[in-house]
Amino acid sequence: MKDVIVVGAGVTGSFIAKELSKYELDVAVLERKSGPGLDQTKGCSGIIHPLQLPFGSLKSRLCLKGNAMMDKEAEELGFTFERVGLILVATNFLTFLAVPLIQLYLKLNGVTSKRLSKKKVLEMVPNLREDIWGGLFLPTAGVVNPVEMTACAVRFAKVNGVEFHYDCEVRGIERREDGFVVKTTKGDFEAKCVINCAGLYADDIAKMVGYDMEITPGKGTHIVFEERGFSNHLVVAIPLKPNKRTKGGGALIGFDGKPIWGPNLIDVDSKDDTSVKKGEIEGIIAKFSPLFKRKPKGVVAFYAGLRSIAGRDFVINQPVDGFINVAGIQSPGLTAAPAIAEMIIGMLSSMFQLRRKKRVIKPEWKRVAVMGDEELEEMIKENQDYGEIVCFCNMVSKAEILKALEEGACFDAVRHLTWAGMDCCKCHADILKIIEEHEGKVKKEIDGSEIVW
Amino acid sequence: MVAIIGAGYAGLTVAEKLLEEGINATVYDLKGKGGELAVFARIEELRELYEKFIERIEESQVDVVRGFVASTNPLRIVSDRGVEVKEEKEVFVCTGAVDLTPAASEVYGKRPAGIYTLETAIRLLADRRRIGNRVLILSRKDERIIGAMESHLTGKDYEVEVLHSEEPVEVYGNKRVERVEIAGESVPCDTLIIYGGRKPFNPRKLEGKLAGNVVECTYDYEKVYRNVQRIMF
């Protein structure tokens, strides 16, 4: 019998598993897709938020705490994280007058910011329109690659003893005297404790132990442009009236510097509805274009993610002894993930005699693209696959692709984790062939989504 | 020294022309000789269409150094031999073109398995991979390669439909493409091959004289040929 079973290998479940792996516990993670972070996590904007309103809410507190933890997490786990900062732009006289008030309000709630003159804003982002009034800079905002961040937590958890089971969908949970039997498409698992991190499907999992809740999907559409350097900071116009349900998206940048505009918020009926409509793309362009002198060049991709919404806040509770819900983790879930993991350890300490392991292993993960010549030379000497570059755009080697397959044996996991093929299609066939040689077939992200066979 | 980056049609032709003038250039390519023409050569219908260009590259005696050129000024080459750094006086960038992504080709809707750019489809088919059964080829630009691909797929027992249209398209399907909607019509298929045009493939922003398909961005090699002629002859 396991001590803990985590349902879901998104960013939340993976960070909890990572934290649990530091203790003397027997842990397994069950995931219905073929790799980590391929559902809600993959579809998010990749922003490490500087704050979340309303201050004092659970999600706000976990956001602030998670943001502060992120440098250490990135260093320990080896994922790319950059505090690029966010500029709140005053686009008219009214919002310009509000800037000092916003700054004071943020300061009272522990968020640092710096007022910027019009000249300074335009120096920082020359592509902004000349008729803006000024702004406020939030230096703690950052960007990550959400799947890389998740997979790095998985890698850490795995080398420290956590089992991961992919293509493993939970079908039912039975309560027993001493714990639970989790019934899955890959057999039964027994555990003393179950942590529900099933994202969009957390309501289905919660119902299995008799807890009634509802998760509604909120779609967020994004457009990714080609022009790196269009802006080096996240840009958001100060709204005249804040929306209670969404921060409203922005002219963002991705982990790799490409501009990402979005997301919007659209309530959809289906938990599979990640479709991108032409009107949505036009809406996003119409919303953010007025901020700039021109649009960024070249379109690379559209994507939509689904937020799992359970009311206004996160739902983290223990409705049944030994069963913990970590549900309704919508934005800023990515930012909050390390803080959520810490909170769960706190909740488990009443259930288990938690003992820290004497030694934890820190796995190595470094991208060829950021290696110096000497380091790369050494790596190639050890393993020639590091010298075989597959993706030109992001300089990704065959060795990295093979290594990524250990974390997720499918095309989307490899692409998002290594950054290979994220700019154009030139290397897609090569990536597919490498995966096929290794796995016998290639699926996109889940059983039934075969690309070549 | 002169470096030529890319050993496709343009790179090899430039190298030969320089050699005639007594200039010894080094040609670098990650995959050896031929560029995408070497891929086309493995599909009978494309081999026929590009015959004279394929013959040219097959006959070429130019030596190609295998490696990935990460930058120019200085030239940084990564390969299984390690990392080499060289000073080059003159560089020709012959890195070719790449298909526009589905999004840039106005493909909306979902992103299940079964959506391929023309280029990816060709590369997989050349390696005898099966990419589906019921294929819709949607072309935004009329080029002869589309007809050749239609015959190839038909000959390989695919059910094929070809549409030339500039209308936006929306993809439906959960795990695999199930249908697409275009101009108010629903087309059932499990595979969408999209050709929305090409753009220069020079992601490393290599600096030098651009020649061939990196300038022309086409599947029409007569144009590539003329570009190289203009530059070199």
Contacts between the chains, C-beta under 8 A, distances in Angstrom:
chain1	res1	chain2	res2	distance
A	223	B	103	7.6
A	224	B	103	7.6
A	272	B	174	5.6
A	274	B	110	6.0
A	274	B	111	7.4
A	275	B	108	7.5
A	275	B	109	4.8
A	275	B	110	4.7
A	275	B	170	7.3
A	275	B	171	7.8
A	275	B	172	7.5
A	276	B	108	5.3
A	276	B	109	6.5
A	276	B	110	7.7
A	277	B	108	6.1
A	277	B	109	7.8
A	277	B	170	7.5
A	278	B	106	7.8
A	278	B	108	5.1
A	278	B	168	5.3
A	278	B	170	7.5
A	281	B	108	7.2
A	298	B	104	7.0
A	298	B	199	7.6
A	299	B	101	7.2
A	299	B	103	5.2
A	299	B	104	4.5
A	300	B	101	5.6
A	300	B	103	6.5
A	300	B	104	7.0
A	301	B	101	6.2
A	301	B	103	4.7
A	302	B	103	4.6
A	302	B	108	6.8
A	303	B	111	7.1
A	368	B	78	7.9
A	373	B	76	7.4
A	373	B	83	4.6
A	373	B	85	6.9
A	376	B	78	6.9
A	376	B	82	7.9
A	376	B	83	5.4
A	377	B	82	4.7
A	377	B	83	5.0
A	380	B	78	7.9
A	380	B	80	6.5
A	380	B	81	7.8
A	380	B	82	5.2
A	380	B	83	7.3
A	381	B	82	7.0
A	384	B	80	4.1
A	387	B	78	5.9
A	387	B	79	5.1
A	387	B	80	4.0
A	387	B	81	6.9
A	387	B	82	6.7
A	388	B	79	7.8
A	388	B	80	6.1
A	389	B	30	6.4
A	389	B	68	3.8
A	389	B	70	7.9
A	389	B	78	5.8
A	392	B	30	7.8
A	392	B	68	6.9
A	392	B	201	7.7
A	392	B	203	5.2
A	392	B	204	6.5
A	393	B	203	4.0
A	395	B	68	7.7
A	395	B	70	6.4
A	395	B	78	7.9
A	423	B	203	6.4
A	424	B	98	4.9
A	424	B	99	7.7
A	424	B	101	6.3
A	424	B	201	7.3
A	424	B	203	7.3
A	425	B	98	6.8
A	425	B	99	5.9
A	425	B	101	6.4
A	425	B	117	4.4
A	425	B	119	5.9
A	425	B	120	5.0
A	426	B	98	4.8
A	426	B	119	7.3
A	426	B	201	6.1
A	428	B	116	8.0
A	428	B	117	7.7
A	428	B	120	4.6
A	428	B	123	7.9
A	429	B	119	7.9
A	429	B	120	5.1
A	429	B	123	3.4
A	429	B	124	5.1
A	429	B	127	7.5
A	430	B	123	7.6
A	432	B	120	7.9
A	432	B	124	6.7
A	432	B	129	7.7
A	433	B	124	7.9
A	433	B	127	6.5
A	433	B	129	7.8
A	436	B	129	7.6
A	443	B	113	6.9
A	444	B	112	7.0
A	444	B	113	4.1
A	444	B	175	7.5
A	446	B	175	6.3
A	448	B	175	4.1
A	448	B	176	7.0
A	449	B	112	6.3
A	449	B	113	4.1
A	449	B	175	4.1
A	449	B	176	6.2
A	450	B	113	6.1
A	450	B	176	7.3
A	451	B	113	4.8
A	451	B	114	7.4
A	451	B	131	7.7
A	452	B	124	6.0
A	452	B	129	4.5
A	452	B	130	6.7
A	452	B	131	6.3
A	453	B	130	6.2
